[in-house]
Every structure is written in structure tokens, then in C-alpha cells.
Amino acid sequence: MDRTTELGEFLRTRRARLSPREAGLTEYGGRRRVPGLRREELARLAGISVGYYTRLEQGTGGASASDAVLDALARVLRMDETERGTCTGWPGRRGGPPGARRGPRTRWSGCGPRYGT
């Protein structure tokens, strides 16, 4: 099993253990086809697209997760510090350790509005 497959399995198991009620969602109807949250519900709560989350979970399309995405998923899935630490070693992860401060962004001089032209 490669690392992207492991990440998908890790996310699936965490998603399955959290009920919609625990996540603050209203449950409609009776039986659900999947245990826990649906992909759509998790993506919406984390502020990412369903397609992007699906690619992360399935390990397809070369999807990689930034610190912000991993932090949002960890928050929604109510991961503890050990589980959050597990997420930091996945392939394609961008950025430094969670909470690390990055330097200021610089704006390319060719971008932005032109005044007085």
C-alpha cells in the first residue's frame, strides 16, 4: 500500500467514526448508506470542494494537501494531536509544520490595477 492510499484509508476511517449529529449537522430521514459523514458533508464543513476531497481520499489525480487543508480536515474530523501528527508525513504535503509562520508574500510588480494611465 503506497502513502496516498494510506492517506485515503486514514481519512475514510476518521470520516466513518463521526456522525452528522456530532458534526453539528441535521439528520434527515432514516438509514444512511455510509457510516459517519458523507464526503459532501465533510468537504462542506472543511471548506474544500467535494472533488478535491474525493481525490485526496482516493489518492488519484495527484492531489496534494496544504497545511490549511489538513488543519481544516483535522478540525472537522476532531482529530487528536497524535492523529494530526500522522497527517504531517503524507506525500505532496505543502508548507512547514502546522502553525508555522511563513514570511510575508510579495506581489509581483506586473500584477494589480494601474492608476493614472
Secondary structure, 3 states (H helix, E strand, C coil): CCHHHHHHHHHHHHHHCCCCCCCCCCCCCCCCCCCCCCHHHHHHHHCCCHHHHHHHHHCCCCCCCEHHHHHHHHHHCCCCHHHHHHHCCCCCCECCCCCCCCCCCCCCCCCCCCCCC
